[in-house]
Every structure is written in structure tokens, then in C-alpha cells.
């Protein structure tokens, strides 16, 4: 179920990232450059849309498989997402 819920992220690798690389070129892989500003915010929002789509699919899958309520399924996914979020926060600090 996790792999199927991650399908939008794989889709973003095939559609979203090539467009972003075509717009920014090598600046995307360097610190500084032209990839900061309003365009970066728009691309970030689009990528968060892909992430939200994946999370939504995961909540729907957990709810369907276990027969739980929406709140319980969302809480289970949220609790499972806390560990990766804490790892990212620890690395970025």
C-alpha cells in the first residue's frame, strides 16, 4: 500500500523534475543562483501538492484496509510520519 501511495512521488520524478531542471539548468544543483525566489516557491508548492496527494492516498488505503474511521486512519498515518519528519529536522539543524 505504501508503494502504491508513493506513485504520485514517482510521477513527479518523471514530469515535475525534468521541467524544473529545464527551467533552472545547473543552478538547481548549486547553492545560490537563479533558482531562488518566486519561481522556487511555486515549484515548492507544486511538489508539496504531490506529497499531499501521496499522503491522502496512504490515508485512504489505511482506512480501506483496516476499516477504520477517517480520524483514526489519519492519526495512524500522522504518527508513522513523525519519525521521518523528526529525522529531517534533526539533520537540518
C-alpha positions, 0 to 999 in steps of 0.5 A: 500500500505504501508503494502504491501511495508513493506513485504520485512521488514517482510521477513527479520524478518523471514530469515535475523534475525534468521541467524544473531542471529545464527551467533552472539548468545547473543552478538547481544543483548549486547553492545560490543562483537563479533558482531562488525566489518566486519561481522556487516557491511555486515549484515548492508548492507544486511538489508539496501538492504531490506529497499531499496527494501521496499522503491522502492516498496512504490515508485512504488505503489505511482506512480501506484496509483496516476499516477504520474511521477517517480520524483514526486512519489519519492519526495512524498515518500522522504518527508513522510520519513523525519519525521521518519528519523528526529525522529531517529536522534533526539533520537540518539543524 
